[in-house]
């Protein structure tokens, strides 16, 4: 039984999978941060355009 546990702990067949999981989690986190900052910045622009169009009369 000890030999089986030692062999399992020395095995590296799942190491690449762990690397990919960590890398994918980092990419998803960065995408979330980028989306959040873009959404915050574009909200003010949308509000400004909406206010401008609301106050404009047709034909001017």
C-alpha positions in Angstrom: 0.0 0.0 0.0 2.8 2.4 0.8 4.4 1.7 -2.5 1.2 2.6 -4.3 0.9 5.9 -2.4 4.5 6.8 -3.1 4.1 6.0 -6.8 0.9 8.1 -6.9 2.6 11.1 -5.2 5.6 10.9 -7.6 3.4 10.7 -10.7 3.2 13.8 -12.9 0.6 12.9 -15.4 -1.9 15.4 -14.0 0.5 18.3 -13.6 -0.2 19.7 -17.1 -3.9 19.7 -16.3 -3.4 21.7 -13.2 -1.3 24.2 -15.1 -4.0 24.6 -17.7 -6.7 25.0 -15.0 -4.7 27.8 -13.3 -3.9 29.5 -16.6 -7.6 29.4 -17.7 -8.7 30.8 -14.3 -6.2 33.7 -14.7 -7.5 34.4 -18.2 -11.1 34.4 -17.1 -10.3 36.7 -14.1 -8.5 39.2 -16.4 -11.4 39.1 -18.8 -13.8 39.9 -16.0 -11.7 42.8 -14.8 -11.5 44.2 -18.4 -15.2 43.8 -18.9 -15.9 45.6 -15.6 -13.7 48.5 -16.4 -15.1 48.9 -19.9 -18.7 48.7 -18.6 -18.0 51.4 -16.0 -16.3 53.7 -18.5 -19.0 53.3 -21.2 -21.9 53.9 -18.9 -21.1 57.6 -18.6 -20.8 57.9 -22.3 -24.2 56.3 -22.9 -25.8 58.5 -20.3 -24.3 61.6 -21.9 -25.5 60.6 -25.4 -29.0 59.7 -24.0 -29.3 63.1 -22.3 -28.1 65.0 -25.5 -30.7 63.2 -27.6 -33.5 63.7 -25.1 -32.9 67.4 -25.0 -32.6 67.8 -28.8 -35.7 68.7 -30.8 -36.4 67.2 -34.3 -35.3 69.4 -37.1 -32.4 71.2 -35.5 
